[in-house]
Structures are given as structure tokens and as C-alpha cells.
Amino acid sequence: MRKRKTKITFLDITLLILLLAAAIYVLHRIKVGLQYNWDWVSIPQYLIRYDEGSERWVTNILMQGLFTTIRLSFWSTVLATFIGTVIGLCRLSKGLFSRLIGRTYVELIRNLPPLVLIFIFYFFLTDQIMTSIGVDEFVKSRSENVQAFLTFFFASPPLFSAFLSALITLALFEGAYIAEIVRSGIQSIERGQWEASHALGLSWWQQMRYVVLPQATQRILPPLGGQFISTIKDSAIVSIISIQELTFQGMELMSATYLTFEVWITVTALYFILTMALSLSVERLEIYMRRSEG
């Protein structure tokens, strides 16, 4: 397909000038109307700082929050993809019970606010189930190396149960949407592909594994990438249960320093960098899969 040349029109230039003018006006109103004194010089120290004790540069509150967001989003995405794939297949199953389970899960989760789910799972999972099975005691009783491993990949021992609750809640919430993406992707495969694979004597699972899913994967990859990005953005809601991710750390820092605009602009930039990197990665993967198929 021939590439279209990019042409900058007069309308493009006009819109750019209007956007710049609007940005300058907003900054002027903040400076004059609110009598706000900008202090960008103070922000870098909250990203990284020099630790005199260890004599090296270490991450500070905002970068620590970013890493927690990455860990939470990554494990939630992995679990949500697994849940969504299983539920999506259940919705396409010939068995009535499997279809009922899939439909009930999707309709229930998608029609409840994530904030309500966060509170339900936090107070139920953390206060009841995890306390009764002794998750905190188990983590605290492990060796220092094991605790360091869990802290690096998940959360520190005092926050492990809350982190796990947030992870499960996010995974269940996002899994309902991924289930619909998987279902619609599989149903988009032409009937002839099913009939041809069935004529070759393949079982239902073999049809899914060797014929349907490889084709469906390419079709569901763009919406699936969008859902992964949504997981990163939705992770901000767990700040209400004191998970020290990026939004929570931003609120804490703003309360302590009163650098309202600087802090939230920095937090916005960090979220944007994270989601844009994921978006570009999904786009590159989609192009690679298209080339491989060709």
C-alpha cells in the first residue's frame, strides 16, 4: 500500500497557534490569578536522590511509586489475561454451565464500579481471607533473601496483603473486558476455518490451538493492547487503600510540599511515558506479526 505524504496545512498551523496560546493563557492565569510560584527545581530530587549512607543515587518517592505501578500493572495484566482467556473460552463452550459462568462473571464485573470492587475485595480479602490463612505471617517469617525477592517483584512485607488484594481486584475487573475481546476475536474467524479444521479430524481444542487462536491473536492484539494501557490507568484507583503507587505518592508529596501543579504535571508525564511505551510496543508487535504472516 502506498504511503500518503504528510502535508502541513494552514488549518494545522492555526490550530497549533491556538493550542499554544491557550497553554500560555492557562499558565498566566495560574501565575497571576492564583499567585502561584512555580518551583520546578525541587521536583528532580523527588525522582532520584543521592544517598550519603550508601554513597550512590537511589530512587525517591515518585520513582518508587512508578515502579509500584509497573509491578501492579504487570501482574494484574498477566492474571487478567489468563482469567479473560479462560472466561472467553467458557462463553464459547458448548456446555450450558460453562456459558452461564462466563456470562455471569462478565455481566457482574462490567456493571459494577471498580471503586466498589476495590473496597469489597480489600475489606474481604485482606481482613478476612488473607488474615485467616496467615499471608502476612508467612511473608514475615521468610528469610531476608525471600523478603527482598518479594519486595522487588511485588511489595514490602507490611504491604503485601494490600498489594495482593489490589492485584486480584484489578485482574478480575480487567479480565471481564479481556474475556469479551477474546470472545469477539474468536467469533470473528470465518466459519470455513472451523469446517476445514474439523474435516481434517482435529478436536475442538486442536482447532483452537492450531487454527483459530493464531488467527484470532492478530485480530485481538490492538484492543488487547488498549486494555493493557487501561490497566495501567485504572491502577491509580488503588491509591484509596494506601497502595503506594504513583498516584498515592503524588498525593503524599503534594500534601507535604504544596507543589500542586509541578507534582501532578510530573505524575501525568510519568503515566504518559509508561502508556506510550506500551502502545508503541504493541504497535511494533502487530507490525511484526503482519510481516510474519505475509
SELUMKOL-6527 format. One line per 8 residues: number of its first residue (from 1); for each residue x, z, y of C-alpha. Coordinates in Angstrom, 3 decimals. Each point is the difference from the previous one (the first is absolute). Layout:
REM residues N
NUM) X Z Y  ...
***
This chain:
REM residues 294
1) 0.000 0.000 0.000  1.327 -0.977 3.421  0.915 2.833 2.359  -1.749 0.022 3.346  2.259 0.351 3.008  -0.516 3.073 2.138  -1.055 -0.934 3.501  -0.147 2.459 2.880
9) -2.963 -0.814 2.207  -0.971 1.088 3.494  -2.627 2.290 -1.535  2.692 1.754 -2.077  2.102 0.629 3.103  -3.040 1.259 1.923  -0.986 2.430 -2.766  3.597 1.287 -0.226
17) 0.106 0.629 3.742  -3.359 1.808 -0.140  1.194 2.205 -2.886  3.214 0.886 1.838  -1.982 0.753 3.161  -2.391 2.248 -1.967  2.931 1.855 -1.591  1.669 0.531 3.391
25) -3.276 1.237 1.472  -0.533 2.489 -2.852  3.550 1.339 0.386  -0.525 0.279 3.753  -3.249 1.953 -0.452  1.715 2.357 -2.446  2.841 0.572 2.442  -2.065 0.311 3.192
33) -3.506 0.963 -1.140  1.077 2.590 -2.574  3.262 0.862 1.780  1.748 -0.382 -3.319  3.796 0.125 -0.107  1.400 -2.185 -2.754  2.833 1.496 -2.049  1.130 -2.540 -2.600
41) 3.481 1.510 -0.070  -1.305 2.979 -1.995  -1.598 -2.066 -2.785  3.108 -1.158 -1.992  0.954 3.601 -0.821  -3.300 0.421 -1.845  0.831 -2.996 -2.190  3.529 0.942 -0.990
49) 2.260 2.845 1.072  3.555 1.178 -0.594  0.163 3.065 -2.234  2.994 2.084 1.007  -0.147 2.046 -3.197  0.455 -2.979 -2.332  1.748 -2.078 2.676  -2.116 -3.083 -0.613
57) -3.037 -1.808 1.354  -3.289 1.041 -1.589  -3.624 -1.041 0.400  -2.174 1.990 2.350  -3.737 0.671 0.164  -1.309 -3.549 0.616  2.197 -1.695 -2.609  -0.816 2.751 -2.500
65) -3.677 -0.703 0.637  0.603 -3.730 -0.480  1.699 0.588 -3.355  -2.886 2.224 -1.110  -2.421 -2.779 0.969  2.043 -2.493 -2.025  0.065 2.270 -3.062  -3.707 0.768 0.256
73) -0.943 -3.657 0.527  2.245 -1.246 -2.804  -1.262 2.354 -2.705  -3.607 -0.351 1.184  0.349 -3.786 -0.199  1.457 0.140 -3.512  -2.761 2.307 -1.253  -2.725 -1.882 1.904
81) 1.142 -3.326 -1.490  -0.185 1.441 -3.494  -3.436 1.562 0.628  -1.300 -3.111 1.736  1.170 -2.311 -2.797  -1.585 2.154 -2.703  -3.282 0.380 1.901  -0.013 -3.709 0.862
89) 0.298 -0.858 -3.695  -2.703 2.552 -0.813  -2.345 -1.759 2.406  0.592 -3.251 -1.921  -0.285 1.574 -3.436  -2.732 -1.007 -2.436  -0.721 3.660 -0.720  -2.837 1.529 2.013
97) 1.642 3.436 0.199  3.243 -1.432 1.411  -1.889 -2.003 2.606  -2.006 3.082 0.998  3.167 2.050 0.447  1.600 -2.718 2.116  -3.081 -0.575 2.149  -0.634 3.725 0.539
105) 3.598 0.655 1.019  0.160 -2.923 2.436  -3.358 0.667 1.644  0.591 3.752 0.260  3.497 -0.171 1.502  -0.646 -2.913 2.339  -3.077 1.669 1.491  1.669 3.328 0.789
113) 2.166 0.625 3.095  3.685 0.542 -0.908  0.008 3.172 2.132  -2.660 1.534 -2.244  1.963 -0.997 -3.106  3.153 1.578 1.422  -1.730 3.358 0.488  -1.754 -0.111 -3.390
121) 3.150 -0.780 -1.948  2.220 2.284 2.066  -2.169 3.101 -0.397  -0.999 -0.815 -3.573  3.261 -1.360 -1.422  2.439 2.212 1.899  -1.953 3.264 0.053  -1.579 -0.230 -3.432
129) 1.537 -2.377 -2.526  3.657 -0.014 1.077  0.008 3.747 0.544  -1.543 0.631 -3.413  2.483 -2.217 -1.852  2.910 1.460 1.984  1.444 -3.113 1.659  1.703 1.939 2.809
137) 1.483 2.552 -2.398  1.256 -2.788 -2.268  1.727 -1.827 2.865  1.538 3.171 1.448  1.334 1.043 -3.413  1.966 -3.229 -0.463  3.727 -0.277 0.625  1.403 -0.893 3.408
145) 0.761 -3.549 -1.148  -3.565 -0.550 -1.183  -1.410 1.451 3.225  2.321 -2.248 2.023  -1.211 -2.991 -2.038  -3.666 0.880 0.590  0.654 0.616 3.708  1.700 -3.383 0.390
153) -2.674 -2.021 -1.810  -3.095 2.093 0.746  -0.011 3.180 2.123  1.674 3.389 0.270  -1.241 2.686 -2.467  -2.158 1.907 2.552  -1.861 -3.216 0.880  -0.026 -1.611 -3.435
161) -3.631 0.820 -0.898  -1.352 -1.140 3.363  2.061 -3.191 -0.223  -1.316 -0.667 -3.505  -3.582 0.545 1.159  0.475 -2.426 2.877  1.625 -2.537 -2.322  -2.852 0.125 -2.531
169) -2.655 -0.188 2.722  1.590 -3.036 1.639  0.486 -1.688 -3.369  -3.639 0.519 -1.007  -1.239 -1.231 3.387  2.183 -3.126 0.089  -0.515 -0.613 -3.721  -3.702 -0.722 0.575
177) 0.870 -2.864 2.350  2.779 -1.294 -2.251  -2.497 -0.016 -2.893  -2.222 -2.407 1.939  2.994 -2.174 0.892  1.019 -0.187 -3.673  -3.568 -0.690 -1.132  -0.573 -2.789 2.510
185) 3.414 -1.515 -0.736  -0.692 -0.165 -3.737  -3.504 -1.366 0.514  1.413 -2.766 2.223  1.837 -1.548 -2.961  -1.786 -3.128 -1.167  -2.189 0.293 -3.083  1.938 -2.833 -1.615
193) 3.110 2.218 -0.201  -1.945 2.584 -1.994  -1.506 -2.618 -2.290  3.344 -1.703 -0.605  1.753 3.281 -0.852  -2.908 1.014 -2.228  0.242 -3.366 -1.828  3.656 0.786 -0.722
201) -1.107 3.110 -1.861  1.207 2.549 2.548  -1.700 3.386 0.128  -1.494 1.335 3.258  3.113 2.042 0.775  2.267 -2.963 -0.794  -2.065 -2.208 2.292  0.382 2.557 2.772
209) 3.727 0.489 -0.557  1.193 -3.567 -0.509  -2.545 -2.178 1.813  -2.254 1.796 2.497  2.100 2.768 1.581  3.038 -2.222 0.828  -2.312 -2.317 1.942  -2.065 2.804 1.513
217) 3.107 1.848 1.209  0.874 -2.748 2.452  -3.546 -0.009 1.364  -0.279 3.751 0.420  3.479 0.486 1.468  -0.956 -0.575 3.704  -2.987 2.421 -0.013  2.005 2.403 -2.164
225) 2.815 -0.044 2.562  -2.551 0.752 2.698  -1.263 2.941 -2.036  3.549 1.341 -0.402  0.396 -0.137 3.788  -3.346 1.774 0.323  1.353 2.760 -2.268  2.854 0.620 2.427
233) -2.406 0.249 2.926  -2.515 2.116 -1.919  2.755 2.448 -0.941  -0.161 1.353 3.569  -3.272 1.749 -0.846  1.764 2.529 -2.280  1.533 1.561 3.120  -3.173 2.125 0.191
241) 1.114 1.923 -3.115  3.482 0.591 1.480  1.862 -2.668 -1.981  3.103 -0.507 2.105  -0.230 -3.767 0.237  0.597 -2.064 3.129  -3.276 0.700 1.819  0.205 3.757 -0.676
249) 3.583 0.143 1.232  -1.004 -1.992 3.083  -2.735 2.528 0.809  2.383 2.907 -0.510  2.656 -1.583 2.203  -2.504 -0.876 2.725  -1.298 3.590 0.066  3.524 1.357 0.315
257) 1.435 -2.448 2.547  -3.063 -1.398 1.859  1.598 -3.458 -0.241  -3.419 -1.460 -0.783  0.501 -3.694 0.665  3.618 -0.184 -1.180  -0.798 1.703 -3.304  -3.067 -2.080 -0.831
265) 1.603 -3.279 1.056  2.937 0.838 -2.282  -2.340 0.924 -2.862  -1.893 -3.261 0.542  3.244 -1.978 -0.087  1.088 1.668 -3.251  -3.352 -0.762 -1.648  0.194 -3.587 1.245
273) 3.517 -0.497 -1.373  -1.077 1.402 -3.370  -3.167 -2.091 -0.325  1.613 -3.178 1.362  2.878 0.293 -2.492  -2.512 0.314 -2.834  -2.061 -2.905 1.344  3.062 -2.277 0.166
281) 1.061 1.060 -3.507  -3.419 -0.887 -1.425  0.103 -3.328 1.826  3.427 -0.802 -1.453  -1.179 0.970 -3.478  -3.045 -2.240 0.362  2.210 -2.954 1.030  2.344 0.663 -2.931
289) -2.886 0.062 -2.474  -1.337 -3.280 1.421  3.397 -1.635 -0.411  0.359 1.342 -3.537  -3.389 -1.420 -0.932  0.910 -3.344 1.539
***
